[in-house]
């Protein structure tokens, strides 16, 4: 199980970093390159979602495809479509929609009405969405150094540490993979705060 936790960590981190850098570099190159990146992410989201069903009988593989699907859905909808002005889901006005999605996900998951692979896909998407919305609100409507960013960063760091501990203690594959994703999202959020404070240079400085 430890190897599956590490594999989840490495695969998710690599996909997260690649998606992030793809969007950063293509957005600064030209519109055609950025559009190509958006199409690639849309295709990746569809392909990954289909693969969750293809590999449905293999717990680890299907969950990984679910995690990747959620990431690519966010990359296409929450980053690309947001950047070109087609949607504004990062705006706090979309909070009721996010809360409604979160409620239904929790309801279906607790009642075992949603397959784990789909829970990973939609849960990963919703997790990124929620954290991104909160940071966007702080950075754009308050400031990157507003006092609320500091306790938020501390909570993200503590949450990441707790998630790592729960990952180590988990004996089953799906919970272990879930806590790995939570740890990565919170650790990445902490890194985003550090970048926002200009403590260390981020991709924006390249």
N, C-alpha and C positions, 0 to 999 in steps of 0.2 A: 504493500500500500504506500510505503514511503516513496517508492519510485514513481508511482502514479501521481502523487502529490507534486513531486519535483518536475515530472513531465508536464503536468498541467501548468505549473508556474512558468517553465521555459517556453512552452508553445504559446501561451497567452501573452506573456511579456514580449516575445518576438513579434507576434501579430500586432499587438498594441503599438509597439515602437515603430514597426514598418508602416502601419496605417497613419500614424501621427506624422512621421517624416514625409511620407508620400504627399499628404495634404499640405504640409508646410512648404515643401520645395516646389510642387507644381503650382501652388497658388502664387508663388513669386516668380515663376517662369513666364507663363502666358496663359491666356484663357483657354486655348485649345488643350494644353497639357492638363489644366485643372479639370476640364470637362472629361477628358480621357480618364483621369483618376476617379471622377465621380461614377462614370460608367463601369469602371473596373470594380469599384466597391459595390455597386448595385448587383453586378454579376456575381461577385463573391458572396454577397448576402443570400442570393437565391440558390446558388450552388451549395453553400454550406447548409442551408435549411433543408434542401432536398437530401443531402448526405446524412442528416440526422435520422431520417427515415430509412435510408438505405442501410445504415449501420445500426439500426434500432435494436438489434439483438445483442450488440456488443456495448456494454454499459459505458466503458471508458471512451471508446471511439465516438459513440453517438453524443455523449455529453460534450466532448471537445468540439465537435462540429456545431453543437448548440451554442457554445461559448463564442466561437468564431462568427457564427451567424449574427448573434446579438451585437458584436463589435462592428461588423461590417454594415449592419442596418443603421447603427448610430453614425458611422462614418459617412454614409450616403445621406441620411435624412438630417441628422443633427449637425453635421459639419458642412457637407457639400451644398445641399439644398438650402441650408440656413445662410451660407455665404453668398449664394447667388440671389437671395431674396425671395425664394419660393415659399419658404415656411419660416416660422419664428418660434419653434418649440422651446428654445432656451429662455424665452421671455417669461417673466413670472406670471403673466396672464394665463399661461398654459398650466399653471399649478393644479387647478381642479382636474384637468385631464390626466395629469401624471398621478395624482392621488387616486383617481378612479381606477386607473390601470393597476396601480399598486394594490388596491383593495381586492380587485378581482384575482390578481395573481396569488396573493396570500390566501384568499378564500379557496381557490382551486387547488393550490399546493397542499394546504392543510387537510383538505378533504380527499386528497389523493386522486383528484379528477384531471390532473394535468401531468403528462409524461415528463420525466426528469429532463429529457433532452430539450423539450419545448420550454420548460421552466428556466433552464439555463439560457436559452435564446432570448426570451422576453424579459427575464430577470436581469440579465447582463445589460440589455438595452435600457431598461428602466433605471438601473443603478447608475449608469453613466449619465443618463438624462438628469436625474435628480441632483447628483453632485455638480454637474456642469451648470445647471440652472442656478444653484445656490452661489457658486463662485462668480458666475456672470453678474448676478444681482449685486454681489459685494463689489466686484472690480469696476463695474460700469456705473452703478447707481450710488455707490458710496466712494470707495477708492481702494487700490491694491494694498494700501497700508492702513486701512480703517481698523479700529480696535477689534472689530468682530472677526477679522481674518486670523488673529492670533489664537483665540480659544478654538476656532474652527480647525486650525492646523494641529493644535494639540490633541483635539478629539480624534482627528483623522489618524494621527500617529498612534495614539493609544488603541484605537479601534483596529489598526493594522496589526499591532503587537498581539492583541487578544485573538484576532483571527488566525494568526500564525500558531499560537498556542493550541487553539481549537483544531487547526489542521493537523498538528502533530498528534493530538489525542484521538482524533477520529479514526475509527477502525474500518468503516465502510467507504467504498469508493466515492459514491455520490456526495455525501457530506464533506469528505475531505476535499474534493474538487471545488465544492461550493465555497468553502472557507478560503481556499487559495484565491479564488476570484475576488472575494470580499477584501482579502489582504492586499491584493494588487491594486484594486480600485482606490482603496484608502491611502495606500503608499503613494500612488500616482497623484492623488489629490494633494497630499502633503508636498510633493515635489512641485506641483503647479503653484502652490502658495509661495514656496521658496523662489521659484522663477519670478513670480509676480512682485515679490519684494526686492528683486534684483540682487539677492544675496549671492547667487551663482548665475552665470549666463545660461540662458535656455536656447531652444532652437531659433527663437526670434532674432538672436544676435548673430546668426550665421549669415 
